[in-house]
Amino acid sequence: MNMKIKYKRDGKFFYIVILLAILSVLNTLEGFFYCKEGVSSTFFVFEGLSILISLLILHGIWCIFDEGKCTTIKKH
């Protein structure tokens, strides 16, 4: 039960840590394929996935810092 409460409170942080782990593995595979085949379509696919995950990480960090600062404007 305690872990469930902790995950709800720090869910975005855990999400970012998991994305960083995936990015690390992906960059290792990218380097392997770059050494094995040079610049190829496989390399560009891994590079595209790497950029996508990096953007997700940046978005997650931005949301953590901006949490509670957002306002909603209602029109009457």
Phi and psi in radians as a Rosetta constraint file:
Dihedral C 1 N 2 CA 2 C 2 CIRCULARHARMONIC -1.125 0.35
Dihedral N 2 CA 2 C 2 N 3 CIRCULARHARMONIC -0.675 0.35
Dihedral C 2 N 3 CA 3 C 3 CIRCULARHARMONIC -1.149 0.35
Dihedral N 3 CA 3 C 3 N 4 CIRCULARHARMONIC -0.622 0.35
Dihedral C 3 N 4 CA 4 C 4 CIRCULARHARMONIC -1.127 0.35
Dihedral N 4 CA 4 C 4 N 5 CIRCULARHARMONIC -0.727 0.35
Dihedral C 4 N 5 CA 5 C 5 CIRCULARHARMONIC -1.165 0.35
Dihedral N 5 CA 5 C 5 N 6 CIRCULARHARMONIC -0.738 0.35
Dihedral C 5 N 6 CA 6 C 6 CIRCULARHARMONIC -1.119 0.35
Dihedral N 6 CA 6 C 6 N 7 CIRCULARHARMONIC -0.690 0.35
Dihedral C 6 N 7 CA 7 C 7 CIRCULARHARMONIC -1.156 0.35
Dihedral N 7 CA 7 C 7 N 8 CIRCULARHARMONIC -0.692 0.35
Dihedral C 7 N 8 CA 8 C 8 CIRCULARHARMONIC -1.108 0.35
Dihedral N 8 CA 8 C 8 N 9 CIRCULARHARMONIC -0.666 0.35
Dihedral C 8 N 9 CA 9 C 9 CIRCULARHARMONIC -1.300 0.35
Dihedral N 9 CA 9 C 9 N 10 CIRCULARHARMONIC -0.718 0.35
Dihedral C 9 N 10 CA 10 C 10 CIRCULARHARMONIC -1.976 0.35
Dihedral N 10 CA 10 C 10 N 11 CIRCULARHARMONIC 0.543 0.35
Dihedral C 10 N 11 CA 11 C 11 CIRCULARHARMONIC -1.066 0.35
Dihedral N 11 CA 11 C 11 N 12 CIRCULARHARMONIC -0.709 0.35
Dihedral C 11 N 12 CA 12 C 12 CIRCULARHARMONIC -1.155 0.35
Dihedral N 12 CA 12 C 12 N 13 CIRCULARHARMONIC -0.627 0.35
Dihedral C 12 N 13 CA 13 C 13 CIRCULARHARMONIC -1.131 0.35
Dihedral N 13 CA 13 C 13 N 14 CIRCULARHARMONIC -0.799 0.35
Dihedral C 13 N 14 CA 14 C 14 CIRCULARHARMONIC -1.092 0.35
Dihedral N 14 CA 14 C 14 N 15 CIRCULARHARMONIC -0.659 0.35
Dihedral C 14 N 15 CA 15 C 15 CIRCULARHARMONIC -1.056 0.35
Dihedral N 15 CA 15 C 15 N 16 CIRCULARHARMONIC -0.758 0.35
Dihedral C 15 N 16 CA 16 C 16 CIRCULARHARMONIC -1.189 0.35
Dihedral N 16 CA 16 C 16 N 17 CIRCULARHARMONIC -0.689 0.35
Dihedral C 16 N 17 CA 17 C 17 CIRCULARHARMONIC -1.114 0.35
Dihedral N 17 CA 17 C 17 N 18 CIRCULARHARMONIC -0.722 0.35
Dihedral C 17 N 18 CA 18 C 18 CIRCULARHARMONIC -1.129 0.35
Dihedral N 18 CA 18 C 18 N 19 CIRCULARHARMONIC -0.736 0.35
Dihedral C 18 N 19 CA 19 C 19 CIRCULARHARMONIC -1.104 0.35
Dihedral N 19 CA 19 C 19 N 20 CIRCULARHARMONIC -0.655 0.35
Dihedral C 19 N 20 CA 20 C 20 CIRCULARHARMONIC -1.129 0.35
Dihedral N 20 CA 20 C 20 N 21 CIRCULARHARMONIC -0.671 0.35
Dihedral C 20 N 21 CA 21 C 21 CIRCULARHARMONIC -1.140 0.35
Dihedral N 21 CA 21 C 21 N 22 CIRCULARHARMONIC -0.745 0.35
Dihedral C 21 N 22 CA 22 C 22 CIRCULARHARMONIC -1.129 0.35
Dihedral N 22 CA 22 C 22 N 23 CIRCULARHARMONIC -0.702 0.35
Dihedral C 22 N 23 CA 23 C 23 CIRCULARHARMONIC -1.103 0.35
Dihedral N 23 CA 23 C 23 N 24 CIRCULARHARMONIC -0.666 0.35
Dihedral C 23 N 24 CA 24 C 24 CIRCULARHARMONIC -1.106 0.35
Dihedral N 24 CA 24 C 24 N 25 CIRCULARHARMONIC -0.810 0.35
Dihedral C 24 N 25 CA 25 C 25 CIRCULARHARMONIC -1.123 0.35
Dihedral N 25 CA 25 C 25 N 26 CIRCULARHARMONIC -0.733 0.35
Dihedral C 25 N 26 CA 26 C 26 CIRCULARHARMONIC -1.105 0.35
Dihedral N 26 CA 26 C 26 N 27 CIRCULARHARMONIC -0.723 0.35
Dihedral C 26 N 27 CA 27 C 27 CIRCULARHARMONIC -1.189 0.35
Dihedral N 27 CA 27 C 27 N 28 CIRCULARHARMONIC -0.562 0.35
Dihedral C 27 N 28 CA 28 C 28 CIRCULARHARMONIC -1.147 0.35
Dihedral N 28 CA 28 C 28 N 29 CIRCULARHARMONIC -0.785 0.35
Dihedral C 28 N 29 CA 29 C 29 CIRCULARHARMONIC -1.117 0.35
Dihedral N 29 CA 29 C 29 N 30 CIRCULARHARMONIC -0.673 0.35
Dihedral C 29 N 30 CA 30 C 30 CIRCULARHARMONIC -1.071 0.35
Dihedral N 30 CA 30 C 30 N 31 CIRCULARHARMONIC -0.775 0.35
Dihedral C 30 N 31 CA 31 C 31 CIRCULARHARMONIC -1.120 0.35
Dihedral N 31 CA 31 C 31 N 32 CIRCULARHARMONIC -0.664 0.35
Dihedral C 31 N 32 CA 32 C 32 CIRCULARHARMONIC -1.093 0.35
Dihedral N 32 CA 32 C 32 N 33 CIRCULARHARMONIC -0.825 0.35
Dihedral C 32 N 33 CA 33 C 33 CIRCULARHARMONIC -1.200 0.35
Dihedral N 33 CA 33 C 33 N 34 CIRCULARHARMONIC -0.539 0.35
Dihedral C 33 N 34 CA 34 C 34 CIRCULARHARMONIC -1.164 0.35
Dihedral N 34 CA 34 C 34 N 35 CIRCULARHARMONIC -0.711 0.35
Dihedral C 34 N 35 CA 35 C 35 CIRCULARHARMONIC -1.224 0.35
Dihedral N 35 CA 35 C 35 N 36 CIRCULARHARMONIC -0.613 0.35
Dihedral C 35 N 36 CA 36 C 36 CIRCULARHARMONIC -1.380 0.35
Dihedral N 36 CA 36 C 36 N 37 CIRCULARHARMONIC -0.794 0.35
Dihedral C 36 N 37 CA 37 C 37 CIRCULARHARMONIC -2.003 0.35
Dihedral N 37 CA 37 C 37 N 38 CIRCULARHARMONIC -0.181 0.35
Dihedral C 37 N 38 CA 38 C 38 CIRCULARHARMONIC 1.374 0.35
Dihedral N 38 CA 38 C 38 N 39 CIRCULARHARMONIC -2.739 0.35
Dihedral C 38 N 39 CA 39 C 39 CIRCULARHARMONIC -1.349 0.35
Dihedral N 39 CA 39 C 39 N 40 CIRCULARHARMONIC 1.986 0.35
Dihedral C 39 N 40 CA 40 C 40 CIRCULARHARMONIC -2.474 0.35
Dihedral N 40 CA 40 C 40 N 41 CIRCULARHARMONIC -3.122 0.35
Dihedral C 40 N 41 CA 41 C 41 CIRCULARHARMONIC -1.148 0.35
Dihedral N 41 CA 41 C 41 N 42 CIRCULARHARMONIC -0.591 0.35
Dihedral C 41 N 42 CA 42 C 42 CIRCULARHARMONIC -1.104 0.35
Dihedral N 42 CA 42 C 42 N 43 CIRCULARHARMONIC -0.717 0.35
Dihedral C 42 N 43 CA 43 C 43 CIRCULARHARMONIC -1.071 0.35
Dihedral N 43 CA 43 C 43 N 44 CIRCULARHARMONIC -0.763 0.35
Dihedral C 43 N 44 CA 44 C 44 CIRCULARHARMONIC -1.192 0.35
Dihedral N 44 CA 44 C 44 N 45 CIRCULARHARMONIC -0.565 0.35
Dihedral C 44 N 45 CA 45 C 45 CIRCULARHARMONIC -1.137 0.35
Dihedral N 45 CA 45 C 45 N 46 CIRCULARHARMONIC -0.820 0.35
Dihedral C 45 N 46 CA 46 C 46 CIRCULARHARMONIC -1.125 0.35
Dihedral N 46 CA 46 C 46 N 47 CIRCULARHARMONIC -0.647 0.35
Dihedral C 46 N 47 CA 47 C 47 CIRCULARHARMONIC -1.154 0.35
Dihedral N 47 CA 47 C 47 N 48 CIRCULARHARMONIC -0.693 0.35
Dihedral C 47 N 48 CA 48 C 48 CIRCULARHARMONIC -1.110 0.35
Dihedral N 48 CA 48 C 48 N 49 CIRCULARHARMONIC -0.753 0.35
Dihedral C 48 N 49 CA 49 C 49 CIRCULARHARMONIC -1.118 0.35
Dihedral N 49 CA 49 C 49 N 50 CIRCULARHARMONIC -0.655 0.35
Dihedral C 49 N 50 CA 50 C 50 CIRCULARHARMONIC -1.112 0.35
Dihedral N 50 CA 50 C 50 N 51 CIRCULARHARMONIC -0.742 0.35
Dihedral C 50 N 51 CA 51 C 51 CIRCULARHARMONIC -1.148 0.35
Dihedral N 51 CA 51 C 51 N 52 CIRCULARHARMONIC -0.718 0.35
Dihedral C 51 N 52 CA 52 C 52 CIRCULARHARMONIC -1.074 0.35
Dihedral N 52 CA 52 C 52 N 53 CIRCULARHARMONIC -0.808 0.35
Dihedral C 52 N 53 CA 53 C 53 CIRCULARHARMONIC -1.147 0.35
Dihedral N 53 CA 53 C 53 N 54 CIRCULARHARMONIC -0.672 0.35
Dihedral C 53 N 54 CA 54 C 54 CIRCULARHARMONIC -1.070 0.35
Dihedral N 54 CA 54 C 54 N 55 CIRCULARHARMONIC -0.707 0.35
Dihedral C 54 N 55 CA 55 C 55 CIRCULARHARMONIC -1.158 0.35
Dihedral N 55 CA 55 C 55 N 56 CIRCULARHARMONIC -0.666 0.35
Dihedral C 55 N 56 CA 56 C 56 CIRCULARHARMONIC -1.120 0.35
Dihedral N 56 CA 56 C 56 N 57 CIRCULARHARMONIC -0.680 0.35
Dihedral C 56 N 57 CA 57 C 57 CIRCULARHARMONIC -1.132 0.35
Dihedral N 57 CA 57 C 57 N 58 CIRCULARHARMONIC -0.795 0.35
Dihedral C 57 N 58 CA 58 C 58 CIRCULARHARMONIC -1.079 0.35
Dihedral N 58 CA 58 C 58 N 59 CIRCULARHARMONIC -0.698 0.35
Dihedral C 58 N 59 CA 59 C 59 CIRCULARHARMONIC -1.116 0.35
Dihedral N 59 CA 59 C 59 N 60 CIRCULARHARMONIC -0.733 0.35
Dihedral C 59 N 60 CA 60 C 60 CIRCULARHARMONIC -1.113 0.35
Dihedral N 60 CA 60 C 60 N 61 CIRCULARHARMONIC -0.727 0.35
Dihedral C 60 N 61 CA 61 C 61 CIRCULARHARMONIC -1.152 0.35
Dihedral N 61 CA 61 C 61 N 62 CIRCULARHARMONIC -0.717 0.35
Dihedral C 61 N 62 CA 62 C 62 CIRCULARHARMONIC -1.058 0.35
Dihedral N 62 CA 62 C 62 N 63 CIRCULARHARMONIC -0.713 0.35
Dihedral C 62 N 63 CA 63 C 63 CIRCULARHARMONIC -1.173 0.35
Dihedral N 63 CA 63 C 63 N 64 CIRCULARHARMONIC -0.603 0.35
Dihedral C 63 N 64 CA 64 C 64 CIRCULARHARMONIC -1.145 0.35
Dihedral N 64 CA 64 C 64 N 65 CIRCULARHARMONIC -0.764 0.35
Dihedral C 64 N 65 CA 65 C 65 CIRCULARHARMONIC -1.269 0.35
Dihedral N 65 CA 65 C 65 N 66 CIRCULARHARMONIC -0.539 0.35
Dihedral C 65 N 66 CA 66 C 66 CIRCULARHARMONIC -1.608 0.35
Dihedral N 66 CA 66 C 66 N 67 CIRCULARHARMONIC 0.048 0.35
Dihedral C 66 N 67 CA 67 C 67 CIRCULARHARMONIC -1.110 0.35
Dihedral N 67 CA 67 C 67 N 68 CIRCULARHARMONIC 2.228 0.35
Dihedral C 67 N 68 CA 68 C 68 CIRCULARHARMONIC 1.541 0.35
Dihedral N 68 CA 68 C 68 N 69 CIRCULARHARMONIC -0.104 0.35
Dihedral C 68 N 69 CA 69 C 69 CIRCULARHARMONIC -1.752 0.35
Dihedral N 69 CA 69 C 69 N 70 CIRCULARHARMONIC -0.110 0.35
Dihedral C 69 N 70 CA 70 C 70 CIRCULARHARMONIC -1.387 0.35
Dihedral N 70 CA 70 C 70 N 71 CIRCULARHARMONIC 2.563 0.35
Dihedral C 70 N 71 CA 71 C 71 CIRCULARHARMONIC -2.177 0.35
Dihedral N 71 CA 71 C 71 N 72 CIRCULARHARMONIC 2.664 0.35
Dihedral C 71 N 72 CA 72 C 72 CIRCULARHARMONIC -2.016 0.35
Dihedral N 72 CA 72 C 72 N 73 CIRCULARHARMONIC 2.268 0.35
Dihedral C 72 N 73 CA 73 C 73 CIRCULARHARMONIC -1.807 0.35
Dihedral N 73 CA 73 C 73 N 74 CIRCULARHARMONIC 2.138 0.35
Dihedral C 73 N 74 CA 74 C 74 CIRCULARHARMONIC -1.822 0.35
Dihedral N 74 CA 74 C 74 N 75 CIRCULARHARMONIC 2.294 0.35
Dihedral C 74 N 75 CA 75 C 75 CIRCULARHARMONIC -1.588 0.35
Dihedral N 75 CA 75 C 75 N 76 CIRCULARHARMONIC 2.299 0.35
